[in-house]
Amino acid sequence: MTTRSTPKPRGIRRLERWLVGLAMAVIAFILERIVMRSVKKGGDAKGQPPPTTVTSRGGEVDLE
């Protein structure tokens, strides 16, 4: 059995770590809600045409 090199956090440190974890969970929840709302709305602007990919094998390509 191995022993811990640092002692287990006590008192204020333990409370602080718990509060930081709680705050991170709240932030993650809020960000997830924002992303899901964006995905449900369609994600990107509907006025723009879809991107076009041009592939060429040698020679010159005129994109106008």
C-alpha positions in Angstrom: 0.0 0.0 0.0 1.3 3.4 -0.9 1.1 6.5 1.3 0.1 10.0 0.1 2.9 12.5 -0.4 0.6 15.3 0.6 -2.0 15.3 3.3 -5.7 15.2 2.5 -7.2 18.8 2.2 -9.1 19.9 5.3 -11.3 22.8 6.3 -11.2 25.9 4.0 -9.3 24.1 1.3 -11.9 21.3 1.1 -14.7 23.9 0.9 -12.9 25.9 -1.7 -12.4 22.9 -3.9 -16.0 21.9 -3.6 -17.2 25.4 -4.5 -14.9 25.6 -7.5 -16.3 22.3 -8.7 -19.8 23.5 -8.3 -19.1 26.7 -10.2 -17.5 24.8 -13.0 -20.6 22.5 -13.2 -22.9 25.6 -13.4 -20.7 27.1 -16.2 -20.7 23.8 -18.1 -24.5 23.6 -17.8 -25.0 27.1 -19.1 -22.6 26.6 -22.0 -24.3 23.4 -23.0 -27.7 25.1 -23.0 -26.3 27.9 -25.3 -24.9 25.4 -27.7 -28.0 23.2 -27.8 -30.2 26.3 -28.5 -27.9 27.3 -31.3 -28.0 23.8 -32.8 -31.8 23.7 -32.7 -32.1 27.1 -34.4 -30.0 25.8 -37.4 -26.5 26.8 -36.4 -25.4 29.3 -39.1 -26.9 32.2 -41.0 -29.5 31.1 -43.6 -28.8 33.9 -46.0 -25.4 32.6 -47.1 -25.1 30.0 -49.8 -23.3 26.7 -48.9 -19.6 26.6 -49.5 -18.3 25.3 -52.8 -15.3 23.1 -53.2 -13.3 23.3 -56.5 -10.9 20.4 -57.4 -8.6 20.5 -60.4 -6.0 18.2 -61.9 -3.3 20.5 -63.4 -3.9 23.3 -65.8 -5.3 26.7 -65.0 -8.5 27.3 -63.2 -10.6 30.4 -63.6 -13.0 31.0 -60.6 -14.8 34.0 -62.0 
